[in-house]
Amino acid sequence: MLVAIIGGGASGLFAAAVISKYASVTVFERNEKAGKKIYITGKGRCNFTNLCLPNEFLASVVRGSKFLISAINSFPPEKAIDFFSEHGMKSVVERGNRVFPQSNKASDVTATLVKTISANGGKILYDTRVQKIIACDGGFTITANGEEFKFDKVILATGGVSYQSTGSTGDGYKFASEFGHAIIEPRPALSPIILKEDVSSIEGLSLKNVCVKVISGKKEYSEFGEMLFTHSGVSGPCVLTLSSLINRLDGQKQLVIDLKPAITKEELDKRILRDFEANINRDYKNSLRDLLPKSLIPYIIARSKINPDKKVNLITKEERLVLVDLLKNLTFTIDSLDKIDYAIVTSGGVDVKEVSPKTMESKLVPNLYIIGELLDVDAFTGGFNLQIAWATAYAAARHIGDF
């Protein structure tokens, strides 16, 4: 049996590593090397899964959790760790159950898969871009670099359209749609958020233990933790999570930061009063050093519209309450999510209603399989998206290899 895998990213390589024990496998990779996106994940360390139970895992899936029930239960994070260990790559578990290679090298993930494929007799054709896939006589004819190849089964594993420099340029959407599959509009997920307000003066400012909310009409999403300001907006763990929750919402959206979530407005007011009393002869602009990060103070002063040269003993209660409200509800208007090329993953893709959740086989075309980020499934950060790649690849491999 001849199996073609289109795409040498995470899901494609994993599928090839498993299937090559049972069938003749050829991976078509358009780049000069495989796993380009793997190399840059986890800041070059590759958080390749999250060690949690299947039900906990599925709770971190933003879209497609029901579709993934079978795949994640059949190949949970524990099995992914075992697979890599059995093939020579040890791992370590860190904060938040994030799992990394023991070496802290993302390249080891790719090297482990490529080595396994080679050991099993599989092939990877580099610098080979597929132009056309045609179903015929129960099999497929693939045209790549002007040459034709015949296969019994095809797995589409081309990824989404985030980080296009790694080769994810949407070829899989074209192939799937040519076979009649519906494509849910690709949108950025785990993405920075662009704000309408000018925040360039606080670019690079990192905040910890803050509460960040996005409000859109009657809908409200909230995250607690870390964030940072960019030249044109915000990013960081809280923001990335929120971006995945709001990327399909239309209409005006506001982002609200509670800089002091551990205390109430009344408690914060008393705290500011104490600071003012301790700095009674100082100007307002010099009175917030114990309350806020140094780089944030000029921005907050400007937003409060209180004269920065005003003595704190002259600041009225009304002005002070304006400051309190500002610190508890620092509000911005969201312009958009950042460009999809800067998103960690793509939300959207092949409609999962048209794909078998147990086998990843197309319901429209026999012997065609669709896996990984090409599907309309996505999850939060923490190793969840790569685990989806492994699990969907394993589901297809098990069906093809009949094991």
KOLTIMI-559047 format. One record per residue (C-alpha): x, y, z; residue in three letters. Coordinates in steps of 0.05 Angstrom, whole numbers, plus 5000, padded with zeros to 4 digits. Example, Ala and Ser with C-alpha at 12.3 -4.5 7.8 and 13.67 -1.06 7.14 Angstrom:
BEGIN
+------+------+------+--------+
:    X :    Y :    Z : residu :
+------+------+------+--------+
: 5246 : 4910 : 5156 :    Ala :
: 5273 : 4979 : 5143 :    Ser :
+------+------+------+--------+
END
This chain:
BEGIN
+------+------+------+--------+
:    X :    Y :    Z : residu :
+------+------+------+--------+
: 5000 : 5000 : 5000 :    Met :
: 5027 : 5068 : 4979 :    Leu :
: 5011 : 5127 : 5024 :    Val :
: 5026 : 5200 : 5008 :    Ala :
: 5029 : 5253 : 5062 :    Ile :
: 5025 : 5324 : 5038 :    Ile :
: 5064 : 5367 : 5087 :    Gly :
: 5124 : 5352 : 5132 :    Gly :
: 5102 : 5391 : 5193 :    Gly :
: 5082 : 5364 : 5260 :    Ala :
: 5021 : 5323 : 5240 :    Ser :
: 5050 : 5299 : 5174 :    Gly :
: 5116 : 5275 : 5205 :    Leu :
: 5080 : 5241 : 5262 :    Phe :
: 5032 : 5205 : 5215 :    Ala :
: 5091 : 5183 : 5172 :    Ala :
: 5130 : 5159 : 5233 :    Ala :
: 5072 : 5114 : 5254 :    Val :
: 5046 : 5091 : 5186 :    Ile :
: 5115 : 5074 : 5158 :    Ser :
: 5116 : 5012 : 5202 :    Lys :
: 5056 : 4985 : 5163 :    Tyr :
: 5058 : 5015 : 5093 :    Ala :
: 5103 : 5050 : 5042 :    Ser :
: 5102 : 5124 : 5059 :    Val :
: 5125 : 5185 : 5020 :    Thr :
: 5122 : 5255 : 5052 :    Val :
: 5120 : 5314 : 5004 :    Phe :
: 5153 : 5374 : 5037 :    Glu :
: 5158 : 5440 : 5000 :    Arg :
: 5215 : 5466 : 5044 :    Asn :
: 5288 : 5446 : 5044 :    Glu :
: 5277 : 5413 : 5112 :    Lys :
: 5219 : 5385 : 5152 :    Ala :
: 5185 : 5412 : 5214 :    Gly :
: 5202 : 5485 : 5204 :    Lys :
: 5146 : 5509 : 5249 :    Lys :
: 5166 : 5459 : 5302 :    Ile :
: 5234 : 5492 : 5307 :    Tyr :
: 5203 : 5559 : 5329 :    Ile :
: 5151 : 5533 : 5378 :    Thr :
: 5160 : 5545 : 5452 :    Gly :
: 5214 : 5596 : 5437 :    Lys :
: 5256 : 5542 : 5405 :    Gly :
: 5244 : 5492 : 5461 :    Arg :
: 5179 : 5461 : 5434 :    Cys :
: 5125 : 5451 : 5485 :    Asn :
: 5102 : 5387 : 5450 :    Phe :
: 5044 : 5367 : 5494 :    Thr :
: 5009 : 5380 : 5561 :    Asn :
: 5008 : 5324 : 5612 :    Leu :
: 4935 : 5323 : 5632 :    Cys :
: 4876 : 5276 : 5628 :    Leu :
: 4834 : 5275 : 5564 :    Pro :
: 4775 : 5311 : 5596 :    Asn :
: 4822 : 5366 : 5622 :    Glu :
: 4854 : 5370 : 5554 :    Phe :
: 4788 : 5378 : 5518 :    Leu :
: 4769 : 5435 : 5565 :    Ala :
: 4828 : 5473 : 5535 :    Ser :
: 4804 : 5464 : 5464 :    Val :
: 4771 : 5527 : 5437 :    Val :
: 4738 : 5496 : 5376 :    Arg :
: 4728 : 5424 : 5356 :    Gly :
: 4728 : 5393 : 5426 :    Ser :
: 4671 : 5346 : 5410 :    Lys :
: 4704 : 5325 : 5345 :    Phe :
: 4769 : 5310 : 5382 :    Leu :
: 4739 : 5266 : 5437 :    Ile :
: 4756 : 5201 : 5402 :    Ser :
: 4825 : 5221 : 5379 :    Ala :
: 4848 : 5249 : 5446 :    Ile :
: 4821 : 5190 : 5485 :    Asn :
: 4855 : 5142 : 5437 :    Ser :
: 4921 : 5179 : 5438 :    Phe :
: 4924 : 5223 : 5501 :    Pro :
: 4985 : 5265 : 5521 :    Pro :
: 5014 : 5208 : 5562 :    Glu :
: 5019 : 5165 : 5499 :    Lys :
: 5054 : 5222 : 5461 :    Ala :
: 5106 : 5227 : 5516 :    Ile :
: 5115 : 5151 : 5514 :    Asp :
: 5122 : 5151 : 5438 :    Phe :
: 5178 : 5202 : 5438 :    Phe :
: 5212 : 5167 : 5497 :    Ser :
: 5210 : 5100 : 5461 :    Glu :
: 5242 : 5132 : 5401 :    His :
: 5299 : 5163 : 5441 :    Gly :
: 5274 : 5231 : 5463 :    Met :
: 5266 : 5242 : 5538 :    Lys :
: 5222 : 5297 : 5564 :    Ser :
: 5211 : 5342 : 5624 :    Val :
: 5146 : 5368 : 5654 :    Val :
: 5145 : 5441 : 5675 :    Glu :
: 5096 : 5492 : 5704 :    Arg :
: 5025 : 5483 : 5678 :    Gly :
: 5038 : 5411 : 5658 :    Asn :
: 5077 : 5435 : 5597 :    Arg :
: 5122 : 5382 : 5568 :    Val :
: 5188 : 5397 : 5533 :    Phe :
: 5246 : 5356 : 5506 :    Pro :
: 5296 : 5343 : 5562 :    Gln :
: 5348 : 5375 : 5518 :    Ser :
: 5307 : 5439 : 5512 :    Asn :
: 5317 : 5434 : 5436 :    Lys :
: 5257 : 5437 : 5390 :    Ala :
: 5301 : 5406 : 5337 :    Ser :
: 5300 : 5341 : 5376 :    Asp :
: 5226 : 5333 : 5364 :    Val :
: 5235 : 5338 : 5289 :    Thr :
: 5298 : 5296 : 5289 :    Ala :
: 5263 : 5240 : 5327 :    Thr :
: 5206 : 5237 : 5277 :    Leu :
: 5251 : 5242 : 5215 :    Val :
: 5297 : 5188 : 5243 :    Lys :
: 5238 : 5142 : 5257 :    Thr :
: 5210 : 5152 : 5187 :    Ile :
: 5277 : 5135 : 5156 :    Ser :
: 5288 : 5074 : 5201 :    Ala :
: 5220 : 5048 : 5178 :    Asn :
: 5237 : 5057 : 5105 :    Gly :
: 5194 : 5118 : 5093 :    Gly :
: 5215 : 5175 : 5047 :    Lys :
: 5213 : 5250 : 5053 :    Ile :
: 5218 : 5289 : 4988 :    Leu :
: 5245 : 5358 : 5004 :    Tyr :
: 5237 : 5420 : 4960 :    Asp :
: 5177 : 5386 : 4929 :    Thr :
: 5113 : 5425 : 4923 :    Arg :
: 5049 : 5390 : 4905 :    Val :
: 5010 : 5425 : 4851 :    Gln :
: 4952 : 5378 : 4840 :    Lys :
: 4918 : 5317 : 4871 :    Ile :
: 4867 : 5278 : 4830 :    Ile :
: 4825 : 5220 : 4855 :    Ala :
: 4822 : 5163 : 4804 :    Cys :
: 4806 : 5088 : 4807 :    Asp :
: 4802 : 5088 : 4883 :    Gly :
: 4871 : 5119 : 4889 :    Gly :
: 4904 : 5185 : 4873 :    Phe :
: 4951 : 5217 : 4823 :    Thr :
: 4995 : 5271 : 4852 :    Ile :
: 5031 : 5322 : 4810 :    Thr :
: 5092 : 5352 : 4845 :    Ala :
: 5148 : 5393 : 4814 :    Asn :
: 5118 : 5373 : 4746 :    Gly :
: 5124 : 5298 : 4760 :    Glu :
: 5066 : 5250 : 4770 :    Glu :
: 5061 : 5199 : 4827 :    Phe :
: 5009 : 5145 : 4841 :    Lys :
: 4984 : 5129 : 4912 :    Phe :
: 4930 : 5088 : 4945 :    Asp :
: 4917 : 5137 : 5001 :    Lys :
: 4932 : 5211 : 5014 :    Val :
: 4937 : 5249 : 5079 :    Ile :
: 4931 : 5324 : 5077 :    Leu :
: 4975 : 5354 : 5132 :    Ala :
: 4994 : 5422 : 5104 :    Thr :
: 4976 : 5463 : 5166 :    Gly :
: 4941 : 5530 : 5167 :    Gly :
: 4965 : 5599 : 5145 :    Val :
: 5001 : 5625 : 5207 :    Ser :
: 5077 : 5635 : 5203 :    Tyr :
: 5075 : 5630 : 5127 :    Gln :
: 5151 : 5633 : 5124 :    Ser :
: 5150 : 5561 : 5149 :    Thr :
: 5112 : 5539 : 5088 :    Gly :
: 5040 : 5544 : 5114 :    Ser :
: 5010 : 5583 : 5056 :    Thr :
: 4942 : 5551 : 5052 :    Gly :
: 4955 : 5498 : 4999 :    Asp :
: 4914 : 5448 : 5039 :    Gly :
: 4852 : 5491 : 5035 :    Tyr :
: 4858 : 5490 : 4959 :    Lys :
: 4866 : 5415 : 4956 :    Phe :
: 4809 : 5402 : 5005 :    Ala :
: 4761 : 5450 : 4970 :    Ser :
: 4777 : 5418 : 4903 :    Glu :
: 4752 : 5353 : 4933 :    Phe :
: 4688 : 5388 : 4954 :    Gly :
: 4704 : 5404 : 5027 :    His :
: 4677 : 5467 : 5059 :    Ala :
: 4730 : 5513 : 5088 :    Ile :
: 4713 : 5553 : 5151 :    Ile :
: 4746 : 5622 : 5142 :    Glu :
: 4816 : 5619 : 5171 :    Pro :
: 4826 : 5669 : 5227 :    Arg :
: 4884 : 5684 : 5274 :    Pro :
: 4885 : 5647 : 5340 :    Ala :
: 4933 : 5657 : 5398 :    Leu :
: 4948 : 5725 : 5368 :    Ser :
: 4968 : 5794 : 5392 :    Pro :
: 4911 : 5845 : 5394 :    Ile :
: 4916 : 5913 : 5359 :    Ile :
: 4886 : 5972 : 5397 :    Leu :
: 4858 : 6037 : 5368 :    Lys :
: 4892 : 6077 : 5423 :    Glu :
: 4965 : 6096 : 5418 :    Asp :
: 5004 : 6053 : 5467 :    Val :
: 5073 : 6061 : 5435 :    Ser :
: 5098 : 6100 : 5496 :    Ser :
: 5091 : 6037 : 5539 :    Ile :
: 5116 : 5987 : 5488 :    Glu :
: 5152 : 5930 : 5522 :    Gly :
: 5117 : 5940 : 5589 :    Leu :
: 5102 : 5872 : 5620 :    Ser :
: 5048 : 5865 : 5673 :    Leu :
: 5037 : 5807 : 5720 :    Lys :
: 4977 : 5787 : 5762 :    Asn :
: 4928 : 5830 : 5724 :    Val :
: 4857 : 5815 : 5701 :    Cys :
: 4844 : 5826 : 5627 :    Val :
: 4773 : 5826 : 5599 :    Lys :
: 4744 : 5832 : 5530 :    Val :
: 4673 : 5858 : 5526 :    Ile :
: 4632 : 5851 : 5462 :    Ser :
: 4559 : 5868 : 5469 :    Gly :
: 4531 : 5821 : 5523 :    Lys :
: 4591 : 5774 : 5518 :    Lys :
: 4649 : 5780 : 5566 :    Glu :
: 4713 : 5739 : 5570 :    Tyr :
: 4763 : 5746 : 5627 :    Ser :
: 4834 : 5721 : 5639 :    Glu :
: 4882 : 5730 : 5698 :    Phe :
: 4957 : 5729 : 5693 :    Gly :
: 5010 : 5762 : 5650 :    Glu :
: 5007 : 5809 : 5591 :    Met :
: 5051 : 5859 : 5555 :    Leu :
: 5044 : 5921 : 5512 :    Phe :
: 5069 : 5921 : 5441 :    Thr :
: 5080 : 5980 : 5395 :    His :
: 5009 : 5977 : 5370 :    Ser :
: 4971 : 5936 : 5422 :    Gly :
: 4977 : 5880 : 5472 :    Val :
: 5003 : 5809 : 5475 :    Ser :
: 5025 : 5758 : 5527 :    Gly :
: 4991 : 5696 : 5556 :    Pro :
: 4925 : 5729 : 5577 :    Cys :
: 4917 : 5765 : 5511 :    Val :
: 4934 : 5705 : 5468 :    Leu :
: 4880 : 5664 : 5503 :    Thr :
: 4829 : 5720 : 5495 :    Leu :
: 4845 : 5727 : 5421 :    Ser :
: 4824 : 5655 : 5408 :    Ser :
: 4759 : 5666 : 5445 :    Leu :
: 4739 : 5729 : 5407 :    Ile :
: 4766 : 5717 : 5337 :    Asn :
: 4697 : 5701 : 5309 :    Arg :
: 4659 : 5758 : 5343 :    Leu :
: 4635 : 5816 : 5301 :    Asp :
: 4621 : 5886 : 5325 :    Gly :
: 4657 : 5933 : 5372 :    Gln :
: 4700 : 5902 : 5426 :    Lys :
: 4733 : 5934 : 5487 :    Gln :
: 4793 : 5908 : 5525 :    Leu :
: 4792 : 5926 : 5599 :    Val :
: 4851 : 5916 : 5646 :    Ile :
: 4844 : 5913 : 5722 :    Asp :
: 4914 : 5932 : 5745 :    Leu :
: 4897 : 5917 : 5817 :    Lys :
: 4850 : 5857 : 5816 :    Pro :
: 4868 : 5834 : 5887 :    Ala :
: 4834 : 5893 : 5920 :    Ile :
: 4767 : 5929 : 5913 :    Thr :
: 4758 : 6000 : 5890 :    Lys :
: 4747 : 6021 : 5963 :    Glu :
: 4812 : 5988 : 5985 :    Glu :
: 4849 : 6018 : 5926 :    Leu :
: 4823 : 6087 : 5944 :    Asp :
: 4849 : 6079 : 6015 :    Lys :
: 4916 : 6056 : 5988 :    Arg :
: 4922 : 6117 : 5943 :    Ile :
: 4903 : 6162 : 6001 :    Leu :
: 4960 : 6132 : 6042 :    Arg :
: 5008 : 6143 : 5985 :    Asp :
: 4985 : 6215 : 5977 :    Phe :
: 4994 : 6228 : 6052 :    Glu :
: 5064 : 6200 : 6048 :    Ala :
: 5079 : 6245 : 5990 :    Asn :
: 5038 : 6305 : 6013 :    Ile :
: 5086 : 6358 : 5986 :    Asn :
: 5101 : 6323 : 5921 :    Arg :
: 5072 : 6335 : 5852 :    Asp :
: 5020 : 6285 : 5828 :    Tyr :
: 5069 : 6260 : 5775 :    Lys :
: 5118 : 6239 : 5830 :    Asn :
: 5068 : 6205 : 5876 :    Ser :
: 5053 : 6139 : 5843 :    Leu :
: 5121 : 6105 : 5846 :    Arg :
: 5099 : 6055 : 5899 :    Asp :
: 5035 : 6039 : 5862 :    Leu :
: 5054 : 6028 : 5789 :    Leu :
: 5113 : 6007 : 5746 :    Pro :
: 5156 : 6068 : 5730 :    Lys :
: 5144 : 6065 : 5654 :    Ser :
: 5068 : 6062 : 5663 :    Leu :
: 5063 : 6124 : 5708 :    Ile :
: 5066 : 6178 : 5653 :    Pro :
: 5013 : 6141 : 5612 :    Tyr :
: 4965 : 6134 : 5672 :    Ile :
: 4976 : 6207 : 5690 :    Ile :
: 4958 : 6228 : 5620 :    Ala :
: 4896 : 6183 : 5618 :    Arg :
: 4872 : 6209 : 5686 :    Ser :
: 4872 : 6281 : 5659 :    Lys :
: 4896 : 6307 : 5727 :    Ile :
: 4949 : 6361 : 5722 :    Asn :
: 5015 : 6325 : 5732 :    Pro :
: 5045 : 6385 : 5769 :    Asp :
: 4987 : 6390 : 5817 :    Lys :
: 5006 : 6378 : 5890 :    Lys :
: 4974 : 6315 : 5917 :    Val :
: 4944 : 6352 : 5976 :    Asn :
: 4903 : 6392 : 5926 :    Leu :
: 4875 : 6332 : 5888 :    Ile :
: 4800 : 6327 : 5900 :    Thr :
: 4762 : 6265 : 5920 :    Lys :
: 4729 : 6265 : 5851 :    Glu :
: 4797 : 6266 : 5816 :    Glu :
: 4822 : 6211 : 5861 :    Arg :
: 4762 : 6167 : 5845 :    Leu :
: 4775 : 6179 : 5771 :    Val :
: 4845 : 6151 : 5783 :    Leu :
: 4817 : 6092 : 5821 :    Val :
: 4768 : 6075 : 5765 :    Asp :
: 4824 : 6082 : 5714 :    Leu :
: 4868 : 6032 : 5751 :    Leu :
: 4811 : 5983 : 5759 :    Lys :
: 4783 : 5993 : 5689 :    Asn :
: 4838 : 6014 : 5641 :    Leu :
: 4797 : 6011 : 5578 :    Thr :
: 4817 : 6006 : 5505 :    Phe :
: 4780 : 5996 : 5440 :    Thr :
: 4802 : 5936 : 5400 :    Ile :
: 4818 : 5951 : 5328 :    Asp :
: 4832 : 5880 : 5306 :    Ser :
: 4872 : 5818 : 5318 :    Leu :
: 4942 : 5821 : 5290 :    Asp :
: 4955 : 5793 : 5220 :    Lys :
: 4943 : 5718 : 5215 :    Ile :
: 5016 : 5708 : 5196 :    Asp :
: 5035 : 5729 : 5267 :    Tyr :
: 4985 : 5683 : 5301 :    Ala :
: 5012 : 5621 : 5335 :    Ile :
: 4959 : 5578 : 5303 :    Val :
: 4903 : 5583 : 5252 :    Thr :
: 4830 : 5580 : 5274 :    Ser :
: 4786 : 5555 : 5218 :    Gly :
: 4800 : 5506 : 5162 :    Gly :
: 4766 : 5443 : 5137 :    Val :
: 4697 : 5435 : 5166 :    Asp :
: 4701 : 5377 : 5215 :    Val :
: 4630 : 5357 : 5199 :    Lys :
: 4658 : 5328 : 5135 :    Glu :
: 4713 : 5287 : 5168 :    Val :
: 4707 : 5223 : 5209 :    Ser :
: 4726 : 5239 : 5282 :    Pro :
: 4752 : 5168 : 5292 :    Lys :
: 4794 : 5160 : 5231 :    Thr :
: 4804 : 5230 : 5201 :    Met :
: 4781 : 5202 : 5135 :    Glu :
: 4742 : 5248 : 5090 :    Ser :
: 4668 : 5233 : 5088 :    Lys :
: 4667 : 5259 : 5017 :    Leu :
: 4727 : 5223 : 4986 :    Val :
: 4748 : 5153 : 5005 :    Pro :
: 4821 : 5143 : 5024 :    Asn :
: 4832 : 5218 : 5034 :    Leu :
: 4851 : 5238 : 5105 :    Tyr :
: 4856 : 5308 : 5135 :    Ile :
: 4895 : 5320 : 5199 :    Ile :
: 4927 : 5373 : 5244 :    Gly :
: 4919 : 5448 : 5237 :    Glu :
: 4886 : 5441 : 5169 :    Leu :
: 4823 : 5421 : 5207 :    Leu :
: 4777 : 5472 : 5240 :    Asp :
: 4803 : 5456 : 5310 :    Val :
: 4847 : 5499 : 5356 :    Asp :
: 4865 : 5503 : 5429 :    Ala :
: 4899 : 5548 : 5480 :    Phe :
: 4974 : 5552 : 5490 :    Thr :
: 5010 : 5500 : 5532 :    Gly :
: 5024 : 5443 : 5484 :    Gly :
: 4951 : 5430 : 5466 :    Phe :
: 4956 : 5447 : 5392 :    Asn :
: 5015 : 5401 : 5380 :    Leu :
: 4979 : 5345 : 5418 :    Gln :
: 4921 : 5355 : 5370 :    Ile :
: 4970 : 5345 : 5313 :    Ala :
: 4996 : 5280 : 5344 :    Trp :
: 4927 : 5253 : 5361 :    Ala :
: 4894 : 5267 : 5294 :    Thr :
: 4955 : 5239 : 5258 :    Ala :
: 4952 : 5176 : 5301 :    Tyr :
: 4878 : 5167 : 5286 :    Ala :
: 4892 : 5168 : 5211 :    Ala :
: 4953 : 5124 : 5218 :    Ala :
: 4916 : 5071 : 5259 :    Arg :
: 4860 : 5067 : 5207 :    His :
: 4908 : 5063 : 5148 :    Ile :
: 4955 : 5013 : 5183 :    Gly :
: 4896 : 4973 : 5210 :    Asp :
: 4927 : 4963 : 5279 :    Phe :
+------+------+------+--------+
END
